[in-house]
Amino acid sequence: MSLSAREKAEQLLRQAEAGEFLHERRAEKGLSLVQVGEIVGCSPTYLSELERGLKLPSDILISRFARFYKVDETELFHKYGKIPLPAIEELEKNTALQKTLLEINKNKNFTEEQKHELYDKLYDIYKDFVGKEEGGQEKGGN
């Protein structure tokens, strides 16, 4: 499936913003391209291209950056406009989840805002179910 010119532009903007985010994290740690590249497993040249938004990293590399910089992996995937592999795998094997998401998506009575509100509520139900507190993080976010 080919991307439209608008979709390509949006992807490039996301890459640039995500790359800037990575650059800021590296600068905060006072590390060089070589040092971070060795730690996450990529060349300094490739890391520079990522930080400048010229390249799109693999899912594995996004996960490595998240762990190294101690940032939320889902947030970093979102910055790149990607879905984390574990989420894709869960969706592929869970027909009830697929059915739920499809029904919500197909429901023409819901606005996009209402859909996001419903997704936030589903997340809240999950958090209540497992009995974990959010630890000060804000709910939602899309």
C-alpha positions in Angstrom: 0.0 0.0 0.0 1.5 3.3 -1.1 1.3 6.4 1.0 -0.2 9.6 -0.4 1.9 12.8 -0.6 0.2 14.1 2.6 0.8 10.8 4.5 4.5 10.9 3.4 4.8 14.5 4.6 3.2 13.6 8.0 5.5 10.6 8.4 8.6 12.8 7.7 7.4 15.4 10.2 6.9 12.6 12.8 10.4 11.3 12.0 11.9 14.7 12.4 10.1 15.3 15.8 11.0 11.9 17.1 14.6 12.3 15.9 14.8 15.7 17.7 13.5 13.9 20.9 16.2 11.3 20.6 18.9 14.0 20.1 17.6 15.9 23.2 17.8 12.7 25.3 21.4 12.0 24.1 22.4 15.7 24.8 20.9 15.4 28.3 23.1 12.4 29.0 26.1 14.2 27.5 26.9 11.3 25.2 28.4 11.2 21.7 26.8 9.6 18.7 29.5 6.9 18.9 28.8 6.1 22.6 25.0 5.8 22.1 25.4 3.9 18.8 27.6 1.3 20.5 25.0 0.9 23.3 21.9 0.5 21.1 23.7 -1.3 18.3 23.8 1.1 15.4 26.5 3.1 13.6 27.1 6.8 14.6 26.2 7.8 11.0 22.9 5.9 11.2 22.1 7.4 14.6 22.8 10.9 13.2 20.4 10.2 10.4 17.8 9.1 12.9 18.2 12.2 15.0 17.9 14.4 12.0 14.7 12.6 10.9 16.1 11.2 7.7 15.6 7.6 8.6 12.9 5.5 10.3 14.3 3.1 12.9 13.3 -0.6 13.2 10.9 -1.6 16.0 13.8 -3.3 17.7 15.9 -0.1 17.7 12.9 1.9 19.0 12.6 -0.5 21.9 16.4 -0.2 22.6 16.2 3.6 22.6 13.2 3.5 25.0 15.1 1.2 27.4 18.4 3.2 27.2 16.8 6.6 27.6 14.3 5.3 30.1 11.3 6.6 28.2 7.9 4.9 27.7 8.2 2.5 24.8 4.6 3.0 23.6 5.2 6.8 23.6 8.3 6.5 21.5 6.5 4.2 19.0 3.7 6.7 18.9 6.2 9.5 18.1 7.2 7.5 15.0 3.6 6.7 14.1 4.2 3.0 14.7 2.5 0.3 16.9 4.7 -1.7 19.3 5.2 -5.3 18.1 3.6 -6.8 21.3 0.4 -4.8 20.6 0.3 -6.1 17.1 0.8 -9.7 18.2 -1.9 -9.4 20.8 -4.3 -8.0 18.3 -3.5 -10.7 15.8 -4.3 -13.5 18.2 -7.2 -12.0 20.2 -10.4 -12.1 18.2 -12.5 -10.5 20.9 -10.2 -7.5 20.9 -10.3 -7.3 17.1 -14.1 -7.5 17.2 -14.3 -4.8 19.8 -12.1 -2.4 18.0 -13.8 -3.1 14.7 -17.2 -2.5 16.2 -16.1 0.8 17.7 -14.5 1.9 14.5 -17.5 1.0 12.4 -20.0 2.8 14.7 -21.0 5.9 12.8 -22.7 7.3 15.9 -19.4 7.9 17.6 -17.3 10.9 16.9 -13.5 10.5 17.0 -13.5 12.2 20.4 -16.0 9.7 21.7 -14.0 6.8 20.4 -10.9 8.1 22.1 -12.9 8.6 25.3 -14.1 5.0 25.1 -10.5 3.7 24.5 -9.4 5.7 27.6 -12.2 4.1 29.6 -11.1 0.7 28.4 -7.6 1.4 29.6 -9.0 2.6 33.0 -10.9 -0.6 33.3 -7.8 -2.6 32.7 -5.8 -0.6 35.3 -8.6 -1.1 37.8 -8.7 -4.8 37.0 -5.0 -5.4 37.6 -5.0 -3.1 40.7 -2.2 -0.9 39.6 -2.0 2.8 40.2 -0.8 5.1 37.4 2.0 6.6 39.5 1.2 10.2 38.6 1.0 9.7 34.8 -1.8 11.4 33.0 -4.5 9.3 31.6 -5.2 9.0 27.9 -3.1 10.5 25.3 -3.3 9.8 21.6 
